[in-house]
Amino acid sequence: MEIREVGVVGLGTMGAGIAEVFARAGLTVTAVEADPDALSRGMAILDGSLSRAVSRGKLTDDEYAQIVGRVRPGPTMASLAGADLVIEVVPEQLAIKRQILAQVDQVCRPDAIIATNTSSLSVTAIAAASARPGRVVGMHFFNPAPVMRLVEVVTTVLTEPAAGQAVTELARRLGKTPVQVT
């Protein structure tokens, strides 16, 4: 499965950085946040990071415009319906992450991969909230996501091998070094 369209749920500092990484790699990104003010703040974080890259000569104005053009704010979870992969980047609380996964299940295609950016919680416990735990993986970016090279790809005993492979390949396409964890 080639991942071309990505959803990011949670657009705080980490989520905005992850959205930037995907967009810089040429993927279309839908960014979803709980409330409109938080979504605006997240988009401003993304814009600020990219603007700094332009001012430092690391991006041209044209590259900036192309990257920003790949990220669209999504007002609701339903905005994620076309995503090949959705990654949640919400607070490290099991109940919140499980609630988000259950909501994502309702709107995504059956073949979509659902990823969690958890750094401390059990991916298996998070996947238990999904109707399709075989399509759930951990994709843990380190902060700041646009700079840090490593991405942990965490699979569980329930993860379908193809889902883990697709996320590992995606990490490489992003210019990251995937570290596989089971």
FIVEX-979341 format. One line per 10 residues: number of its first residue (from 1); their letters; for each residue x, y, z of N, C-alpha, C. Coordinates in steps of 0.05 Angstrom, whole numbers, plus 5000, padded with zeros to 4 digits. Each point is the difference from the previous one (the first is absolute). Layout:
N
NUM) a) X/Y/Z/X/Y/Z/X/Y/Z  ...
This chain:
182
1) meirevgvvg) 5017/4976/5000/4983/5024/5000/5018/5025/5000  4996/5017/4981/5015/5025/4999/4983/5021/5014  5011/5013/5019/4986/5021/5016/5005/5027/4986  4978/5013/4992/5002/5026/4986/4985/5022/5015  4979/4992/5014/4984/5020/5014/4999/4992/5030  5006/5020/5016/5003/4995/5029/4982/5019/5016  4990/4990/5022/4985/5017/5018/5016/5002/5026  5000/5023/5012/5013/5005/5026/4979/5010/5019  4995/4985/5021/4981/5008/5020/5015/5011/5024  4997/5026/5005/5014/5013/5022/5022/5017/4988
11) lgtmgagiae) 4997/5027/5001/5018/5018/4986/5014/5018/5020  5009/4988/5022/5017/5015/5018/5028/5002/4988  5020/5006/5016/5027/5002/4990/5009/4975/4986  4995/4977/5012/5009/4975/4988/4984/4993/4975  4974/5003/5001/4983/4994/4977/5006/5018/4976  5004/5026/5006/5007/5019/4978/5027/4992/4988  5019/4991/5016/5026/4991/4990/4997/4975/4982  4983/4982/5009/4996/4975/4984/4986/5007/4974  4980/5018/5001/4987/5008/4975/5020/5013/4981  5018/5016/5011/5021/5012/4983/5017/4979/4987
21) vfaragltvt) 5008/4980/5015/5017/4979/4989/4986/4986/4976  4975/4993/5004/4985/4987/4979/4998/5018/4975  4992/5025/5005/4996/5019/4978/5027/5006/4985  5022/5002/5014/5026/5004/4987/5007/4977/4982  4990/4976/5007/5006/4976/4984/4981/4997/4977  4982/5019/4996/4982/4999/4977/4973/4987/5005  4994/4993/5025/4974/4987/5006/4979/5022/5005  4975/4994/4994/4978/5017/5007/4992/4994/5029  4996/5022/5015/4995/4997/5029/4974/5014/5007  4983/4985/5015/4977/5012/5012/5005/5002/5030
31) aveadpdals) 4998/5024/5010/5006/5005/5029/4974/5005/5015  4995/4983/5020/4975/5002/5015/5006/5007/5029  4986/5019/5011/5003/5008/5028/4972/5002/5012  4999/4998/5027/4975/4999/5014/4983/5026/4997  5013/5023/5001/4984/5024/4997/5014/5019/4980  4985/5018/4989/5010/5018/4979/5024/5017/5009  5000/5010/5025/5022/5016/5010/5026/4983/5001  4998/4975/5009/5023/4983/5002/5010/4993/4972  4982/4997/4981/5008/4995/4972/5015/5024/4989  4990/5024/5005/5014/5024/4991/5027/5002/5012
41) rgmaildgsl) 5003/4994/5026/5026/5002/5013/5019/4979/4988  4990/4976/4994/5017/4979/4988/5009/5008/4973  4982/5011/4984/5008/5009/4973/5021/5023/5002  4998/5017/5020/5019/5021/5005/5027/4989/5008  5001/4979/5015/5025/4987/5008/5014/4989/4974  4984/4987/4983/5011/4990/4975/5011/5022/4983  4984/5022/4997/5009/5022/4984/5025/5013/5011  5001/5002/5026/5024/5012/5013/5025/4984/4995  4998/4974/5001/5023/4982/4995/5009/5003/4971  4981/5000/4982/5008/5002/4972/5011/5028/4993
51) sravsrgklt) 4988/5020/5012/5010/5028/4996/5029/5003/5010  5006/4987/5023/5028/5001/5010/5019/4986/4980  4990/4978/4988/5017/4985/4981/5006/5018/4975  4980/5016/4992/5004/5018/4977/5020/5022/5008  4997/5011/5024/5017/5022/5008/5029/4990/5004  5004/4975/5005/5027/4988/5003/5011/4990/4974  4984/5002/4979/5010/4991/4974/4998/4970/4995  4984/4987/5017/4997/4971/4998/4977/4992/4982  4982/5019/4995/4978/4997/4981/4997/5025/4983  4992/4996/4976/4993/5024/4983/4971/5008/5005
61) ddeyaqivgr) 4993/5023/4991/4972/5009/5002/4981/4980/4986  5009/4990/4976/4984/4981/4985/4996/4974/5015  5022/4990/5012/4998/4975/5016/4982/5004/5024  5002/5023/5013/4982/5007/5022/4971/4998/4991  4994/5013/4978/4972/5001/4990/4990/4971/4993  5018/4984/4988/4992/4973/4994/4994/4983/5025  5017/5003/5020/4996/4984/5024/4975/5009/5015  4996/5026/5003/4976/5010/5013/4975/4992/4985  5002/4999/4973/4978/4992/4983/4992/4971/5003  5018/4984/5011/4994/4971/5004/4985/4995/5027
71) vrpgptmasl) 4999/5020/5017/4988/4996/5026/4973/5015/5001  4979/4985/5004/4974/5012/5002/4988/4995/5027  4989/5020/5012/4987/4996/5026/4974/4985/4997  4996/4981/5018/4975/4984/4999/4983/5007/5024  4976/5010/4996/4984/5008/5023/4989/4977/5016  4998/4976/4989/4989/4978/5014/5015/4974/4993  4995/4979/5015/5012/4974/4995/4992/4990/4972  4976/5007/4991/4991/4991/4974/5018/5010/4978  5016/5020/5005/5019/5011/4980/5022/4979/4994  5003/4980/5017/5021/4980/4997/4991/4976/4982
81) agadlvievv) 4977/5001/4989/4989/4977/4986/5018/4989/4977  5014/5018/4987/5017/4991/4977/5028/4993/5007  5008/5001/5026/5027/4996/5008/5009/4971/4997  5024/4996/4992/5013/4973/4999/5010/4993/5028  5009/5021/5014/5010/4997/5028/4991/5023/5016  4991/4995/5025/4993/5021/5019/5017/4995/5024  5014/5021/5009/5016/4999/5024/4988/5018/5021  4996/4989/5024/4990/5017/5022/5024/5010/5016  4999/5026/5006/5021/5013/5015/4986/5017/5022  4987/4985/5018/4984/5013/5022/5015/4994/5026
91) peqlaikrqi) 4991/5012/5022/5014/4996/5026/5003/4970/5007  5021/4994/5015/5008/4973/5008/4981/4990/5022  4975/4997/4993/4980/4988/5018/4985/4978/4984  5002/4976/5011/4989/4977/4987/4970/5004/4992  4984/5011/5017/4972/5003/4994/4995/5019/4977  5016/5021/4998/4997/5019/4978/5009/4987/4974  5022/4987/5000/5010/4987/4976/4981/4978/4990  4989/4985/5019/4981/4979/4992/4974/5013/4988  4991/5021/5012/4977/5014/4990/5005/5010/4971  5023/5012/4995/5007/5010/4973/5000/4977/4981
101) laqvdqvcrp) 5013/4977/5007/5001/4977/4982/4972/4990/4993  4983/4999/5019/4972/4991/4995/4986/5019/4981  5005/5026/5002/4988/5020/4982/5012/4997/4972  5026/4996/4998/5013/4997/4974/4990/4975/4986  4995/4979/5015/4989/4975/4989/4974/5006/4985  4984/5018/5011/4973/5006/4988/5001/5014/4973  5022/5014/4995/5001/5016/4975/5020/4990/4979  5019/4985/5008/5021/4991/4980/4992/4975/4985  5013/4997/4977/4997/4976/4984/5010/4976/5015  4989/4977/4995/5009/4976/5014/5030/4993/4996
111) daiiatntss) 5012/5009/4978/5028/4994/4995/5019/5022/5011  4989/5021/5011/5017/5022/5011/5016/4989/5024  5023/5011/5003/5017/4994/5023/4996/5022/5021  4997/4992/5025/4997/5019/5022/5025/4998/5017  5013/5023/5004/5025/5001/5015/4996/5017/5025  5016/4993/5020/5001/5016/5025/5028/5010/5003  5003/5024/5009/5027/5012/5005/5008/4996/5029  4987/4982/5014/5006/4997/5028/5030/4994/5005  5010/5010/5022/5028/4995/5007/5001/4983/5025  4978/4997/5014/5001/4985/5026/4978/4980/5004
121) lsvtaiaaas) 4979/5001/4985/4977/4982/5004/5003/4975/4982  4987/4979/5008/5000/4976/4985/4983/5003/4974  5013/4995/4977/4986/5001/4975/4978/4979/4999  5005/4977/5012/4980/4979/5001/4975/5010/5015  5004/5013/5023/4977/5011/5015/4985/5021/4985  5014/5016/4985/4987/5021/4983/4985/4986/4978  5012/4980/4987/4988/4986/4977/4975/4985/5008  4997/4993/5026/4977/4986/5009/4974/5016/4997  5003/5026/4997/4976/5017/4996/4991/5000/4971  5016/4989/4983/4994/5000/4971/4985/4975/4992
131) arpgrvvgmh) 4982/5004/4981/4986/4977/4988/5018/4984/4982  5023/5011/4994/5020/4987/4982/5028/5003/5011  5005/4986/5022/5026/5002/5013/5024/4991/4982  4994/4984/4980/5021/4992/4982/5011/5023/4983  4985/5021/4998/5008/5024/4984/5012/5022/5017  5005/4994/5026/5010/5020/5019/5029/4996/5005  5016/5021/4998/5028/5000/5006/5008/5024/5016  5023/4998/5012/5012/5024/5013/5019/5013/4979  4999/5026/4998/5018/5015/4983/5009/5023/5017  5021/4996/5016/5009/5019/5019/5022/5018/4989
141) ffnpapvmrl) 4993/5025/4995/5019/5020/4992/5012/5013/5025  5025/5008/4998/5013/5014/5022/4999/5030/4995  5001/5016/5021/4996/5029/4999/5028/5013/4998  5002/5019/4981/4981/5010/4980/5000/4981/4976  4976/4993/4992/4996/4981/4978/5014/5007/4974  5000/5025/4992/5013/5007/4975/5030/4996/5000  5012/4999/5024/5029/4999/5003/5010/4972/5007  4987/4987/5018/5009/4974/5011/4997/4979/4978  5021/4983/4998/5001/4981/4978/4986/4973/5006  4998/4993/5025/4989/4973/5007/4970/5001/5002
151) vevvttvlte) 4987/4978/4991/4972/4996/5004/4997/4971/5009  4988/4996/5024/4994/4973/5009/4975/4990/4986  5001/4976/4988/4977/4987/4988/4994/4976/5018  4978/5002/5015/4993/4980/5020/4977/4983/4990  5005/4974/4998/4979/4981/4993/4993/4983/5024  4976/4989/4999/4991/4983/5022/4996/4972/4989  4993/4981/5017/4994/4973/4991/4976/4999/4981  4984/5021/5000/4976/5002/4983/5005/5014/4974  5022/5016/4998/5005/5016/4977/5005/4983/4975  4985/5006/4979/5005/4986/4975/5027/5008/4989
161) paagqavtel) 5016/4980/4991/5027/5007/4990/5000/5022/4979  4980/5000/4982/5000/5020/4979/4997/5028/5012  4985/5003/5022/4997/5027/5012/5027/5009/5012  5013/4983/5014/5027/5007/5011/5019/5007/4977  5000/4984/4979/5018/5005/4977/4994/5027/4987  4975/5006/4996/4992/5025/4987/5009/5024/5016  4998/4999/5026/5009/5022/5017/5030/5002/5001  5014/4978/5000/5029/5000/4999/5010/5013/4974  4987/4992/4978/5007/5011/4974/4994/5030/4999  4978/5008/5012/4993/5028/5001/5021/5016/5015
171) arrlgktpvq) 5009/4990/5023/5020/5013/5016/5025/5005/4982  5008/4981/4985/5023/5003/4982/4994/5022/4979  4976/5000/4988/4993/5020/4981/5001/5028/5012  4995/5002/5026/5001/5026/5014/5029/5009/5005  5019/4983/4994/5028/5006/5005/5008/4993/5029  4984/4984/5013/5005/4992/5027/5013/4972/5001  5010/4994/5023/5011/4973/5005/4981/4985/5017  4985/4981/4989/4981/4985/5016/5014/4979/5018  4991/5000/5025/5010/4980/5019/4976/4982/5006  5001/4975/4993/4977/4982/5003/5000/4988/5029
181) vt) 4977/5003/5013/4997/4990/5027/4975/4982/5000  5003/4977/5013/4977/4982/5001/4993/4995/5029
